[in-house]
Amino acid sequence: MRRLFAGQIATLVWLAASAFAQAPPTASKQAPAGPPKPAPRLADGRIDFTGLWRPADIFLIEDISLGLKPGETVPLNAWSQEKMKKQLSKEDPEANCLPMGVPRQAPYPWKFAEVPGYIYILFEGNIHSFRQVFMDGRAHPADPNPTWYGHSTGRWDKDTLVIDTVGFNDRFWFDFVGHPHTEQLHTVERYARPELAFLTEEVTITDPGAYTKPFTINAKHRLLPGDELLEYICQENQRDTQHLVGPAGRP
């Protein structure tokens, strides 16, 4: 089944790596996969993001530092370093069925839904929530009310969807390891579909209250052909947090 938790994803990755390492010599002689299929386009020529997507890696689930370029580190300031030392797994808002915020992802499918003037991002996991992106050219409010997903405006830069978001509350974590943020958080997401099967996501995080400088995370999402969002209610029979012990960390 496609409903796997992040810990299971990591286990499958390890098993796949082990199997590859033990593969017989003939495995390397198999015919290479064909070239990637091109991404579809709409009638007006713009790239089409239609489809059901799921994280293809764990960078925006378990630890955002995994999505940095080689040699880079998350530029924590003194406040965020101390904050992370005190985070406990059982206190993770996402584990307690609260919204993920941005740029965090759950290991469940999600999709874009577009109507004139708006793009919505619909999530199957977490609390079955959504994000609203204004595509009508409006500016951010001068003093937005802090919310879990903030105030998002979007625009197209050729084939790339750019989403600019401010107005966050300070209640969500970026990942399992507990990277924090403040209400000064400002994110810029850039989504592109270089081929049929994958969507790329680049997120630049700016938060002078928690980090010494802006930094950028890169992640990928894979297409789930012919699939649809299912109903998932995190709060229903939720028993996970009672088994979470110790400091925040990866599964």
C-alpha positions as CSV (number, residue, x, y, z in Angstrom):
1,M,0.0,0.0,0.0
2,R,1.2,3.5,-0.6
3,R,0.4,4.7,3.0
4,L,3.8,4.4,4.7
5,F,5.1,6.4,7.6
6,A,8.4,8.2,7.4
7,G,10.2,5.5,9.5
8,Q,9.0,2.8,7.1
9,I,10.2,4.9,4.2
10,A,13.7,5.0,5.7
11,T,13.7,1.3,6.3
12,L,12.7,0.6,2.7
13,V,15.5,2.9,1.5
14,W,18.0,0.9,3.6
15,L,16.6,-2.4,2.3
16,A,16.8,-1.2,-1.3
17,A,20.4,-0.1,-0.8
18,S,21.3,-3.5,0.7
19,A,19.6,-5.4,-2.1
20,F,21.5,-3.3,-4.7
21,A,24.8,-4.0,-3.0
22,Q,24.2,-7.7,-3.0
23,A,22.9,-7.9,-6.6
24,P,24.6,-10.4,-8.9
25,P,26.9,-9.1,-11.6
26,T,24.3,-9.7,-14.3
27,A,22.1,-7.0,-12.8
28,S,24.5,-4.3,-14.0
29,K,24.0,-5.6,-17.6
30,Q,20.3,-4.8,-17.6
31,A,19.1,-2.4,-20.2
32,P,19.0,1.2,-18.9
33,A,15.7,2.9,-18.3
34,G,14.4,5.0,-21.2
35,P,14.6,8.8,-21.2
36,P,12.2,10.7,-18.8
37,K,8.9,11.5,-20.3
38,P,8.2,15.2,-20.7
39,A,5.8,17.0,-18.4
40,P,2.4,17.8,-19.8
41,R,1.3,21.3,-20.8
42,L,-2.1,23.1,-20.7
43,A,-3.8,24.4,-23.8
44,D,-2.1,27.8,-23.2
45,G,1.3,26.2,-23.2
46,R,1.9,26.5,-19.5
47,I,3.3,23.5,-17.6
48,D,0.6,21.3,-16.0
49,F,1.0,20.4,-12.3
50,T,-2.1,18.2,-12.3
51,G,-1.7,14.9,-10.5
52,L,-1.2,13.4,-7.0
53,W,2.2,13.9,-5.5
54,R,4.1,12.4,-2.6
55,P,7.5,13.3,-1.1
56,A,10.2,11.4,-2.9
57,D,12.7,12.0,-0.1
58,I,12.6,12.7,3.6
59,F,14.2,16.2,3.6
60,L,11.0,18.1,4.4
61,I,9.8,15.4,6.8
62,E,12.6,14.3,9.0
63,D,15.4,16.8,8.9
64,I,15.6,19.9,6.6
65,S,19.4,19.8,6.8
66,L,19.4,16.8,4.5
67,G,18.1,19.0,1.7
68,L,21.0,21.5,1.9
69,K,23.8,21.5,-0.6
70,P,26.9,19.4,0.3
71,G,29.0,21.2,2.9
72,E,26.2,23.5,4.1
73,T,24.7,23.6,7.5
74,V,21.5,25.1,8.9
75,P,22.6,28.5,10.2
76,L,21.0,28.3,13.7
77,N,21.4,31.3,16.0
78,A,21.9,31.0,19.7
79,W,18.1,31.1,20.4
80,S,17.3,28.3,18.0
81,Q,20.2,26.1,19.2
82,E,18.9,26.3,22.8
83,K,15.3,25.8,21.6
84,M,16.2,22.6,19.8
85,K,18.0,21.2,22.9
86,K,14.7,21.4,24.7
87,Q,12.3,20.0,22.1
88,L,10.8,16.6,23.0
89,S,9.3,14.2,20.4
90,K,6.0,14.0,22.2
91,E,5.6,17.8,21.8
92,D,5.9,17.8,18.0
93,P,2.8,19.7,16.8
94,E,2.5,17.5,13.7
95,A,2.6,14.3,15.9
96,N,-0.3,15.9,17.9
97,C,-2.4,16.3,14.7
98,L,-1.8,20.1,14.3
99,P,-0.9,21.6,10.9
100,M,2.5,21.1,9.4
101,G,3.2,24.7,8.5
102,V,5.7,25.5,5.7
103,P,7.9,23.9,4.4
104,R,7.2,20.7,6.3
105,Q,5.6,17.8,4.5
106,A,3.9,14.6,5.8
107,P,4.7,11.3,4.1
108,Y,1.3,11.3,2.5
109,P,0.0,12.4,-0.9
110,W,-1.0,16.0,-1.8
111,K,-2.1,17.9,-4.9
112,F,-2.5,21.3,-6.5
113,A,-6.0,22.6,-7.3
114,E,-6.3,25.7,-9.5
115,V,-9.3,28.0,-10.0
116,P,-9.2,31.6,-11.4
117,G,-7.3,33.8,-9.0
118,Y,-6.3,31.0,-6.6
119,I,-4.2,27.9,-6.2
120,Y,-5.0,25.5,-3.4
121,I,-2.7,22.8,-2.0
122,L,-4.7,19.9,-0.6
123,F,-3.1,17.5,1.9
124,E,-4.2,14.0,2.6
125,G,-2.1,13.6,5.7
126,N,-1.8,15.6,8.9
127,I,-5.2,17.1,9.6
128,H,-6.5,16.8,6.0
129,S,-5.8,20.6,5.6
130,F,-5.2,23.0,2.8
131,R,-3.2,26.1,1.8
132,Q,-4.6,29.0,-0.1
133,V,-2.3,30.8,-2.6
134,F,-3.6,34.1,-4.0
135,M,-2.7,34.4,-7.7
136,D,-4.4,37.7,-8.5
137,G,-1.4,40.0,-7.9
138,R,-2.4,41.2,-4.5
139,A,0.3,42.1,-1.9
140,H,0.7,40.7,1.6
141,P,-1.3,42.5,4.3
142,A,0.8,45.0,6.2
143,D,0.1,43.2,9.5
144,P,-1.2,39.7,8.8
145,N,-2.8,37.7,11.5
146,P,-0.3,34.9,12.4
147,T,-1.5,31.5,11.2
148,W,-0.2,28.0,10.6
149,Y,0.2,28.3,6.9
150,G,0.6,32.1,6.7
151,H,-0.5,34.4,3.9
152,S,0.7,33.2,0.5
153,T,0.8,34.9,-2.9
154,G,1.9,33.2,-6.0
155,R,3.1,33.9,-9.5
156,W,4.4,32.1,-12.5
157,D,8.1,32.6,-13.5
158,K,7.9,30.8,-16.9
159,D,7.3,27.2,-16.0
160,T,8.1,27.7,-12.3
161,L,5.4,28.4,-9.7
162,V,6.8,30.8,-7.1
163,I,4.9,31.0,-3.7
164,D,5.8,33.8,-1.3
165,T,4.5,33.4,2.3
166,V,4.6,35.5,5.4
167,G,2.4,35.9,8.5
168,F,3.2,32.6,10.2
169,N,2.6,31.8,13.8
170,D,5.6,30.3,15.7
171,R,3.9,27.0,16.8
172,F,5.0,24.4,14.1
173,W,8.3,22.7,13.7
174,F,10.1,22.4,10.4
175,D,10.8,18.6,10.8
176,F,11.1,15.7,13.3
177,V,14.3,17.0,14.8
178,G,12.6,20.2,15.9
179,H,14.0,23.0,13.8
180,P,12.1,26.0,15.1
181,H,11.1,29.4,13.8
182,T,9.6,32.7,14.9
183,E,6.8,34.9,13.5
184,Q,9.5,36.6,11.4
185,L,9.6,33.6,9.1
186,H,9.4,34.3,5.4
187,T,9.4,31.5,2.9
188,V,9.8,31.5,-0.9
189,E,8.9,28.2,-2.6
190,R,9.7,27.4,-6.2
191,Y,8.0,24.4,-7.8
192,A,8.9,23.0,-11.2
193,R,8.1,19.9,-13.2
194,P,11.1,19.0,-15.3
195,E,9.6,15.7,-16.3
196,L,6.4,13.8,-16.1
197,A,7.2,11.7,-13.0
198,F,8.8,14.3,-10.7
199,L,8.2,17.7,-9.2
200,T,11.1,19.7,-7.7
201,E,10.7,22.0,-4.8
202,E,13.2,24.7,-3.7
203,V,12.4,26.5,-0.5
204,T,14.3,29.6,0.7
205,I,13.9,30.2,4.5
206,T,14.5,33.7,6.0
207,D,13.9,34.1,9.7
208,P,16.3,36.5,11.5
209,G,14.7,35.5,14.8
210,A,15.9,31.9,14.5
211,Y,18.7,31.8,11.8
212,T,21.7,33.9,11.2
213,K,21.1,34.1,7.4
214,P,18.7,32.8,4.7
215,F,19.2,29.2,3.5
216,T,17.7,27.1,0.8
217,I,16.3,23.5,0.9
218,N,15.8,21.3,-2.1
219,A,13.4,18.4,-2.3
220,K,11.5,16.3,-4.8
221,H,8.0,14.8,-5.1
222,R,7.0,11.8,-7.2
223,L,3.8,11.4,-9.2
224,L,1.3,8.8,-8.1
225,P,-0.4,7.9,-11.5
226,G,-4.1,7.1,-11.4
227,D,-4.4,7.7,-7.6
228,E,-6.6,10.0,-5.6
229,L,-6.6,11.6,-2.2
230,L,-8.1,9.4,0.5
231,E,-9.8,10.5,3.7
232,Y,-7.3,10.5,6.6
233,I,-8.2,11.8,10.0
234,C,-5.2,12.2,12.2
235,Q,-7.2,12.8,15.4
236,E,-9.2,9.6,15.0
237,N,-7.9,7.0,17.4
238,Q,-4.6,8.9,17.8
239,R,-2.2,6.9,20.1
240,D,1.2,7.8,18.7
241,T,2.3,10.5,21.1
242,Q,2.1,8.3,24.2
243,H,4.8,6.2,22.7
244,L,7.1,9.1,21.8
245,V,9.9,9.5,24.3
246,G,13.1,11.4,24.5
247,P,14.4,14.5,22.6
248,A,13.1,15.4,19.1
249,G,14.9,13.4,16.4
250,R,14.5,11.3,13.3
251,P,12.7,7.9,13.6
